[in-house]
């Protein structure tokens, strides 16, 4: 595995792991590498300084690499905070989201904040019918690693 520092055409910088340098090149050529912040597919390698670390058994302090689960950039920190807020202040209704959102909109279910999942055609139909919905920029906690 290799970690590259990347940047998009909008100037956002982020890191990502790839199986090899060749894997990065193939994914980039196929348009499968996108900015973690804005989604732009115009991504290139950023300047990187080599990281030379002591053996894992010797690394104990701040020189040790941050865990992958820790948000690195302000954008990742904001997404983490948004996810925590949404999950703490709304009810997860899973794949029943479209049905439940429509029932709340029509007055057939009690009004409350909900989040869940919908198929693209269900979400499109909700929007066309004037039901106020918005996509969330993260996966539900139940579906995350």
Secondary structure as the mmCIF struct_conf table of DSSP 4:
data_model
#
loop_
_struct_conf.conf_type_id
_struct_conf.id
_struct_conf.beg_label_comp_id
_struct_conf.beg_label_asym_id
_struct_conf.beg_label_seq_id
_struct_conf.end_label_comp_id
_struct_conf.end_label_asym_id
_struct_conf.end_label_seq_id
STRN STRN1 UNK A 2 UNK A 8
TURN_TY1_P TURN_TY1_P1 UNK A 9 UNK A 10
STRN STRN2 UNK A 13 UNK A 18
BEND BEND1 UNK A 19 UNK A 19
HELX_RH_AL_P HELX_RH_AL_P1 UNK A 21 UNK A 29
TURN_TY1_P TURN_TY1_P2 UNK A 30 UNK A 31
TURN_TY1_P TURN_TY1_P3 UNK A 36 UNK A 38
BEND BEND2 UNK A 41 UNK A 41
STRN STRN3 UNK A 43 UNK A 45
HELX_LH_PP_P HELX_LH_PP_P1 UNK A 46 UNK A 47
TURN_TY1_P TURN_TY1_P4 UNK A 56 UNK A 58
BEND BEND3 UNK A 61 UNK A 61
TURN_TY1_P TURN_TY1_P5 UNK A 62 UNK A 63
BEND BEND4 UNK A 64 UNK A 64
HELX_LH_PP_P HELX_LH_PP_P2 UNK A 65 UNK A 67
TURN_TY1_P TURN_TY1_P6 UNK A 68 UNK A 69
BEND BEND5 UNK A 70 UNK A 70
BEND BEND6 UNK A 73 UNK A 73
HELX_RH_AL_P HELX_RH_AL_P2 UNK A 74 UNK A 89
BEND BEND7 UNK A 90 UNK A 90
STRN STRN4 UNK A 91 UNK A 92
HELX_RH_3T_P HELX_RH_3T_P1 UNK A 94 UNK A 96
HELX_RH_AL_P HELX_RH_AL_P3 UNK A 97 UNK A 106
TURN_TY1_P TURN_TY1_P7 UNK A 107 UNK A 107
BEND BEND8 UNK A 108 UNK A 109
STRN STRN5 UNK A 114 UNK A 115
HELX_RH_AL_P HELX_RH_AL_P4 UNK A 120 UNK A 128
TURN_TY1_P TURN_TY1_P8 UNK A 129 UNK A 130
BEND BEND9 UNK A 137 UNK A 138
HELX_RH_3T_P HELX_RH_3T_P2 UNK A 141 UNK A 143
#
